[in-house]
Amino acid sequence: MTVERNPWQALGALIVGFSLIVLDMTVVAVANPVIMEGLNAGVSEVIWVTSAYLLTYAAPLLFTGRLGDRFGPKNVYLTGLVVFTLASLWCGMAESIDMLIAARAVQGLGAALMTPQTMAMITQIFPAEKRGAAMGAWGGAAGVSMLLGPVVGGLLVDSAGWEWIFLINVPIGILALALAWKLLPALPTKNQAFDPLGVLLSCAGMFLLVFGLQEGNNKDWSAGIWSVIAAGLLVLALFVVTQARSKGEPLLLLSLFRDRNFALANVGIAAMGAAVTAMTVPSYFYLQGVRGLSSMESALIFAPLAILTGVFSPVIGKMSDKAHPRTFTTIGFVLFAVTIVAYSVLMVDPDSPLWMFSATAALTGIANGMAWGPLGAIATRNLPMHQAGAGSGIYNTNRQMGAVLGSAAVGALFANRIEAHLPRIVGGGAQFEGSASAVPSAVHEPYSEALSETGLLPVAFLVLGAVACSLFLRFPPQEPERETEDVALQKVEDAV
């Protein structure tokens, strides 16, 4: 066992790879028009370049989290990183849209193998009383990478071509692989049997649910889409029932939810994922469609959000180690909600000062820094070491599901608000939906009103998150010492 290695160096190695896979969730959006032209694809086809990645990323997270407990988080992380890097090369060399979609699906599987291991390893190599700063850096990296995606994508597409949003992953992936191989410790494993029925039901249920939510807007929320969503929920319900009745080692450890803080942190991270995803849609449509900014220019307006999230996450994470769990998280959610209202007010006016968007984005970055890291630290604080992978899989599944739900909800609300406002002026505004850069000046005002109303949606998610965070319990003062004893005992058992 080599946990004596510097945990901060290991964290740095993890962040390199983890940032790469989160970046790929949003980096493609700005390249979609160029990909359509380059591969002679239609809108419905190019949407699947992102959808395939998100589907294969989200669906198996519960299972891949348990793989780390069984085979070691380092081994599974390295395997996922190899798969992700090779799939990135395949994406960059794709000569047809079908090949690109298939490569993105494999890339998502690599990301699913990696993600739970990052959080599980942090849980095991950092003592509980110092985990906040580590989780702050980890969570900050996730938030920054998600927000930087459009900026990086715009730079690469404009300067080198769409292929390079994938090919750039190859040298970075090789670097991440070398760092992980050298710096990550080999941690204890638990020899456990897998639950084949649980794996099948969880992956199938997640696939159906995520697919339905992603495709709902494209299919006008038809009866078929609702049937797929209902089927996904039924399969997941059956999965939970079988897990509760399992007499072996279930895939989903329902016992983890007996820890109140773990359960509430999962609600919080789902709300955070939904809010961040839902926030970006109306904001970028306003900046590009109403204000006429390019993808790059509109992304730079929100640069303070990414920068301050990265700066404040580790700082507040370290401070949160000594504070009540509800302190920073609740303030962060409330401040985030206030900035969402500010964006909505700014979007009502087609001529709002752009510097005010950047100033508000700076406050949003501080709010994000108060939530991402502390939530992860709170969720893992009481996790048994041998169940770190299982807990991480649950936590990251909820983060992904929140993002998918936020994307689906904001798309549906945007379409509704467009239909409500634009017909008053032009007798039918559907043609403006989805076109961020071709909105006639004559309809800027009603279009801005539609975006302003759509932009308030994240407030609902953030209020839910704030309520969950306000219910956190204080950690027992003796917990750090007790956890240290557990780790020492584990070392003795490994040595024997």
N, C-alpha and C positions, 0 to 999 in steps of 0.2 A: 504494500500500500504506500502511495507516494503523495499523500495529502500535505506533506510538509513543504511542498513547493509554494512559491509566492502566489497567493490566491489572486492578487491584483494583476499579475502578469497573465494568469490563466483567464481572468475576466476580459482583459484586453484582447486576447486571442478569440474568445467567444464572440465579442462584440463585432469583430471584423466580419466573421461569417454571418452572424445574425442580422447585421445591418444590410448585408447584401440581399438576403431573402425578403426582408421587409420592403426594401427599396423596389424590388421587382413587382410588388403589389400595385404600385402606382406609376412606375416609370413608363409603362406602355401606353397609358391613356393619351399622352400628348403626341405619340407616334402613330396613332390609329389611321389618320388620313393618309399619311405617307405609305404605311403598310398596305392599305387598300389599293393605292395606285400602283405600288411596286409589284404586288402579287395578284393584281386583277381580281380583288375580292369585293364582296358586298358588305354592307353594314352588319347584317346578321352574322356573317362569317367572322369579321374582324372582332366583333364583341367577344367571340369565343376564345380569342387569344388571351384575354384576361380571365374569362369565366372558367376555362379549362384549368388554369393555374390555381384559382381560388377553390375550385371544387376538389381537386386532388390534394390541395394543401389542408383544407378544413376537415374533410371527411374522415381521415384516419388518425387524427391527433390523439384521441383517447388510446388507441392501440399503440401508436409509436411512442407515447409516453411510457407505457409499460415495458416496451422493448428495452428502454434504458435501464430500468430496474433489473431486468433479466440478464442482459448482455453487457451492461456497463454504459453509462452515458457517453464516455469518450469514444467507444467503438461505434456506437450508433450514430453519433454526431459526425465522425469522420466518414462513415459510409454515406450518410446523407449529403455531405459536402462534395464527395466525389460524384454522386449522382447529379446533384445540382449543377456542378461545374461542367460536366460532360453534356448535360442537357442544354446548358446555355450555349455551348459550342454548336450543338445541333440546331438550336433556334437561329443562331446567326448565319448558318449555312443553308437554312430552309429555302427551297425553291418554289414552294407552293403553300397556299394558306392551310391546306390540310396537314402538311408536314409540320408547319409552324405550330398549329394547334396541338398536334400529338407531342411535339417536343416540349411545349409549355406544360402539358399534363405530367410528363415525366419530371420536369423541373419542379412542379408543385409537390410531387412525391418526395423529392429530395429535401425540399423545405420542411415538409411534415416530419421527416425523420430528424431533422436538426433542431427545430424550435423547442420541443419540450426538454431536450437535453441541456439547453443553455440554462434554463431556469432551475432544473433539477441539480445541475452541477454547482450553481451559485449557492443553492440551499445547503449543499453538503460541504463545500470548502470554506464557507464563511460562517463564523459563529453567529448565533441569533442576534446578539446585541450589536453586531457590526454589519448586519445584512442590509440595513436600510440604504447605506451609501452605495453598496454594490448593486442592489436592485434599482437604485436611482439612476446609476449609469446605464444599466441594462434597459430600463424603461425609457430613459431619455434617448438612447440610441434608436429604439423602436419608433418613438414619436418623430424624431428628427428625420430618420430615413423615410418614413411614410410621407412626410411633408416635402422632403427634398426630391422625391421621385419626379415630379413634373419639371423641376429645374434641370436636373441631370438629363432627363429625357430630351428636353428642348435643346440643350447644348449639344448633345451627341447627334440628334437628328439633323440639326442645322449645319453642323460642322463635318460630320463623317457619314451620315446615313443611318437608317433605322436599324440595320444589322448590328451596329455597334452598341445599342442599348443592351444587347445580349452578349456580344463578344467581349465587352469590357469586363464581364464577370469572370472570364477565364483566367487572366493574370491575377486578379484579386482573389479568385477562388484558390488558385495554386498557393498564393501567399498565405491565405487563411488556413489552408491544409498544412503547410509547413509549420506555422505558428501553433496550431492545435496539436500537431503530432509532438512537438517539442515541449510545449508549456502545460498542456492539460494533464492532470493526474489521472491515474487509473483508480477508480473508486470501487468499493465493495459491490457485489451483485447478490441477488437473491434467486436461488434456484427454484423457480416457480413454474407451474404448468399454465399454459394459456387456455383461454376459454374460446374455442372456435365459434360457438354459437354467438357469444357476446361480440366477437370481432365482426362476424357477418352482419348481425343486426345493427350494431353501432355505425359501421361504415355505410350500410345501405340506407339507414334512416337519415344520417347526416347528408349523404349524397342527394337523396330525394328532397329534403328540406332546403338545402342550399340551392339546388337546381331550381326548385320552384320559386324561391325568393328572388334569385338572380334573373330568371326569365319572365317573371310576372309582368313587368312593365312592357317588355317586348311583345308579349302575347295578349296585351290588354286585359290581363287578369281574367282570362277565360275560365270556363268550367274545368277544362283539362288541367290548367295550372293549379287551381284550387284543389283538384283531386290529387295531384302530385304532392302538394304541401300537406294535405290531410294524410296521405299515405305515409309520408315521412314522419309526421307526428305519431301516427299509430305504431309504426315500426320502432320508433324511439321509446314509446310508452311500453311496448312489449319488451324492449331491451332492458328498461329499468326494472320491470317485474321479474324478468329472468335473473337479473343481477341480485335482486333482493332475496330471491329464493335459492340462489346458488349455494351449494354446500362445499364447493371447492374454493378456488381463488378467482373471484370475479374480476372482470376487466374494469368495471366501474366500482370503486371503493366508496359505497354510500356512507360508510362510517366517517369518512373525512368531513362530511357535511354536519356532523355533530359539533364540530368546532365552529362556533358562531362567526368568528372573524373570517375563517376560510370561506364560509358560505356567503357572507356579505361582501367580501372582496371579489368574489366571482360575479356578483350582481354589479359591483362597481366597475369592473374592467369591461363587462359587456356593455354597460352604459357609455363608458368612455370610447370604446370602439365604434359604437353607433353614432355618437355625437361628432367625433372627428370626421368620420366618413360623410355624414349628412351635412356638415358645415361647409365642406369644400365645394360641393356641387353648385349651389346658388351663388356663392362668392365668385367662382371662376366664370360662370355664365354672365354675371353682372359686369365684371371687369373686362371681359372680352366682347360680349354682345352689346353692352350699352356704352362702355367707355372706349371700345376699340383697341384695347391692348392686345399684344401678341401673347402666346402661351408663356414665353419666357418672361415678358414684362409683368404679366399678372402673377406668375410664380414668385418673382422678386418682391412684389408688394407684400407677400406673406413671409419673406425671408426672416424678419424679426421673430416670427412665431417659432420657426425651426431653431434659430440661434439661441433664443432664450430658453427654449425647452431643454436644449442640450446643456446650457450653462447651469440652469437651476435644478435640474433633476438630481444630479449627484449631491449637490449642496443641501437641498431640502431632504434628500434621502438620508444623509448623515444626521441632520438635525432631528429627523423623525424617529431615529433609534431611541432617543431619550424623551420623546413627547408622547402624549396620549395618541393612540392610533387614529382617533377621529379628528384631531386638530388640523393637520395640514390637508388631509384628504377632503374634508368637508368644505374648508375654505377654498380649496382648489376647484371643486365642482361648482360652488356658488359663484366664484369669480369667472369661471368659464361661461356660466349661464349669463352673467351680466354682459360679457363681451359679445355673446351671440345676439342679445337684444340690441347692442350697439351696432353690430353689422346690419341688422334688420333696419334700424333707423337710417343708417347711411345709404342703404340700397333703395330706399323710397325715393330719394332725390337722384335723378340721372346725372347731376353735376356735383355730387359730394366731393370734397377735397380728398385726393388719393392719400395724402399723408396721414389722414385720420384712420384710414384702413390699416396702414402700417403701424400706427401708434396702438390701435386696438389689437392688432396681431401680436404686438410685444406683450401686452397684458395677457393675451391668450397663452403665449408661451410660458409665462410665469405660472399661470393656472395649470397648464399641462405638467409643468415640473413638479407641482404639488400633488399630482395624482399618479402618474405612471409608476414612479419608483416606489413610493410608500405602499401602494396597493399590492405590488408584488411581494414586498417584504412582509406585509401583514398576512397575506395568503399563505406564505411558507413558514411563518414563524413557529408554528406548533406542529408542522408536518414531521412524522417519523422519518428518519433518514432513508430507510429502505422503501418508503412510499413516495419519495420526492418526485420520481418520474410520473407516477400516477396522478399526483396533485398538479404537477406542471401540465400534464396533458389536459386535465379538466379545465384549468385556468386559461390555457391558450385556446382551447376549443371555444370557451365562452367569449374570449376576445374576438376571435374570428367570426363567430355567429353574430356578435353585436355589430361588427363591421358590415356583414352581409345584410342584416336587418336594416341598418341605417341607410345603406345604399338603396335597398328596395323601397323603403318608406319615403325617402326624399324624392325618388324618381316618380312615385305614384302621386305624391302631393304636388310636385312641380307640374305634372301634366294636368292635374285638377285645377290649379291656380291659373295656368295659362288659358285653359278653356273658359274659366270664369271671367277673366279680365279682357283678353284680346277680342272676343266677339263683339264687345260693346263698341269697338272702334272700327274693326275691319270685317266684321261678320264671320269670323272664323280664324282663330290664331294658331291652329294646330301646326301650320307649316313652320312656325318659328321654333317649335320645341326641338331641342337637340342641335340647334344651330347657334353656336356661341358667338359667331363672328359675322352673321348676316342679318342683323335685326335692323329694319329701317328706322330712321330717326323719328318718323311720325308715330311710332308705337313705343318709343322708349319709356314714356311715362307709365302706361299700363303694364308693360313688360317688367319694369322696375318694381311696380307694386306686387306683381306675381312673385318675383324673386324675393322681395322683402318678406312676404307672408310665408313663403317656403322656408326661408332662412330661420324662422322661429322654431322649426321642428326640433332641433337639438336640445332646446330648453327642456322639453318633456323628458328626454333621456337623462339630462344632467340633474334634474330635480330628483328623479328616481335614484341616481347615483349618490346624490347628497344625502338623501334620507337613509340609504343603506350605510353610508359612512358614519352618519351621526349615531348609529346603533352599535358601533364597534366597542368592544370591551377592552379595558386596560390589561396589558400583559402582566402576569405575576412577576414580582421583583426577583424571585429566586429562579426564574426560568433559565437565564443564561448559564448559571452554574449547573443546573440539572442537565441541560443539553450537553454541556462539556463532558459530564460524567458518562452520558450515553455514548458519545463519540469515543471516549477513552476505552469503554467496555467493548465497543465494536472493534477497536484496534487490537485489543487482547484476543478477542475471538478469532480475528483474521490471522494473527500470529500463530495461534494454536492450530 
